Amino acid sequence: MAKKPSTAGAGTPATAALAGAGIQFTAHSYRHDPANTNYGLEAATVLGVAPERVFKTLMADVGGTLAVAIVPVNGTLDLKALAQALGHKKAAMADPAAAQRRTGYVLGGISPLGQRQQSPTVLDESALLSDTIYVSGGRRGFDVELSPADLLALTHGTTAKIGNPARA
């Protein structure tokens, strides 16, 4: 996997954070269809990647603090499991405007990397089954591919079973 400089692909805060940390990643740009609001599945389809390897970044309110949850795009977030992973009883999806303010990204382009403010981060443990995974690179139509270990290192994240798999 080739390291892309922050000017390659997008020049987003996410790629700047990756490049600044010396983390190997591959930038993947694609034409986003503005009519498509299922951003993660769109990325998996257009990039030709199994949906289990493409992860969406969700913001949740856990114990009065915004937290980052990263789960496969073909599944859903288990809010109770996220709360437990962070030592709380309950979690709720964050207000979209609050998520955008906290991260500095727009919905559909929220990256777990290079956010304005660091938040507690939990990556679904299924990510560890792949050598590399895809997450938003900081805008719609742009993903970065990197190792789950590197993602965890850069976000100071943890892993837990927080995703509900897709239903057949």
Legacy VTK file of the C-alpha trace (Angstrom):
# vtk DataFile Version 3.0
C-alpha trace
ASCII
DATASET POLYDATA
POINTS 168 float
0.000 0.000 0.000
1.497 3.300 -1.039
1.632 6.284 1.238
-0.162 9.242 -0.277
0.937 12.750 0.635
-1.684 15.065 2.058
-2.022 16.757 -1.318
-2.967 13.496 -3.071
-6.620 12.637 -3.494
-8.142 15.344 -1.344
-5.881 17.242 1.022
-8.342 16.852 3.904
-7.588 17.075 7.616
-7.799 13.260 7.636
-5.065 12.828 5.023
-2.980 15.520 6.696
-3.226 13.636 10.003
-2.244 10.369 8.313
0.679 11.917 6.460
1.815 13.810 9.545
1.881 10.590 11.559
3.750 8.751 8.804
0.943 6.214 8.442
0.700 4.201 5.235
-2.653 4.666 3.481
-4.189 4.606 0.040
-6.544 7.364 -1.101
-9.641 6.330 -3.080
-11.687 9.051 -4.779
-14.918 8.354 -6.627
-17.773 10.360 -8.087
-20.423 10.718 -5.381
-24.019 10.705 -6.610
-25.764 13.574 -4.749
-29.035 11.631 -4.871
-27.469 8.774 -2.889
-27.692 9.217 0.871
-26.308 5.777 1.759
-22.743 7.037 1.548
-20.967 3.949 2.868
-22.696 1.410 0.662
-22.189 3.739 -2.287
-18.441 3.746 -1.549
-18.317 -0.052 -1.291
-20.180 -0.477 -4.576
-18.286 2.147 -6.572
-14.887 1.063 -5.228
-15.703 -2.640 -5.691
-14.925 -3.503 -2.070
-16.803 -5.931 0.183
-19.098 -3.868 2.452
-17.606 -5.620 5.502
-14.328 -3.763 4.801
-15.892 -0.313 4.398
-16.694 1.406 7.689
-18.949 4.335 8.489
-18.172 6.908 11.148
-21.071 7.704 13.442
-21.219 10.190 16.291
-23.120 9.342 19.451
-23.805 11.042 22.754
-22.454 8.744 25.454
-22.724 9.997 29.007
-22.961 13.602 27.848
-19.859 13.373 25.657
-19.737 12.927 21.906
-18.032 9.699 20.901
-17.008 8.160 17.580
-18.362 4.752 16.591
-16.911 3.052 13.508
-18.955 0.140 12.128
-19.289 -1.712 8.800
-21.483 0.114 6.294
-23.705 -2.921 5.764
-24.684 -3.104 9.433
-25.959 -0.886 12.209
-24.578 0.539 15.416
-25.562 -1.157 18.686
-25.904 1.912 20.905
-26.084 -0.118 24.111
-22.860 -1.958 23.232
-21.169 1.364 22.451
-22.264 2.780 25.811
-20.945 -0.317 27.602
-17.643 -0.144 25.718
-17.205 3.392 27.060
-18.338 2.567 30.606
-21.874 3.972 30.424
-25.403 2.581 30.406
-26.950 4.527 27.532
-26.016 6.154 24.258
-28.007 8.050 21.650
-27.159 9.205 18.168
-25.660 12.684 18.232
-27.471 15.670 16.827
-26.229 15.971 13.216
-25.338 19.659 13.603
-23.373 18.917 16.792
-21.534 16.082 15.013
-20.575 18.400 12.155
-19.396 21.149 14.534
-17.373 18.707 16.645
-15.678 16.984 13.722
-15.373 19.762 11.168
-16.828 17.472 8.500
-20.203 17.288 6.722
-22.558 14.334 7.144
-21.635 11.587 4.737
-18.035 12.730 4.877
-17.252 12.473 8.592
-13.882 10.823 9.017
-12.664 9.347 12.286
-9.325 10.992 11.443
-8.337 14.641 11.691
-11.405 15.757 13.596
-11.475 19.251 15.129
-11.811 17.775 18.610
-10.623 14.337 19.697
-13.469 12.133 20.891
-13.516 8.724 22.531
-13.399 6.281 19.608
-14.579 2.689 19.345
-13.970 0.551 16.255
-16.117 -2.529 15.707
-13.957 -5.577 16.364
-14.858 -7.041 12.961
-12.332 -4.592 11.479
-9.549 -6.749 12.910
-10.495 -9.536 10.471
-9.069 -7.527 7.542
-5.535 -6.368 6.837
-6.925 -3.040 5.644
-10.250 -1.259 5.944
-11.790 1.803 4.296
-13.065 4.851 6.190
-14.148 8.272 5.026
-11.266 10.471 4.038
-13.109 13.615 5.074
-15.526 14.335 2.269
-18.237 12.589 0.293
-16.699 10.566 -2.513
-13.360 10.055 -0.798
-12.219 7.108 1.333
-8.851 6.138 2.726
-7.639 2.569 3.086
-5.438 1.770 6.065
-4.771 -0.923 8.614
-7.148 -1.152 11.580
-4.129 -0.976 13.916
-3.037 2.324 12.381
-6.569 3.719 12.650
-6.683 2.764 16.322
-3.251 4.251 16.985
-4.063 7.587 15.366
-7.485 7.937 17.036
-6.369 6.466 20.391
-9.337 4.147 19.892
-10.405 0.818 21.284
-12.257 -2.123 19.782
-15.485 -3.748 20.884
-18.400 -5.571 19.324
-20.523 -2.488 18.631
-21.902 -3.361 15.203
-24.971 -5.368 14.310
-24.353 -7.329 11.122
-26.474 -6.839 8.031
-29.657 -8.851 7.884
-29.972 -11.392 5.125
LINES 1 169
168 0 1 2 3 4 5 6 7 8 9 10 11 12 13 14 15 16 17 18 19 20 21 22 23 24 25 26 27 28 29 30 31 32 33 34 35 36 37 38 39 40 41 42 43 44 45 46 47 48 49 50 51 52 53 54 55 56 57 58 59 60 61 62 63 64 65 66 67 68 69 70 71 72 73 74 75 76 77 78 79 80 81 82 83 84 85 86 87 88 89 90 91 92 93 94 95 96 97 98 99 100 101 102 103 104 105 106 107 108 109 110 111 112 113 114 115 116 117 118 119 120 121 122 123 124 125 126 127 128 129 130 131 132 133 134 135 136 137 138 139 140 141 142 143 144 145 146 147 148 149 150 151 152 153 154 155 156 157 158 159 160 161 162 163 164 165 166 167
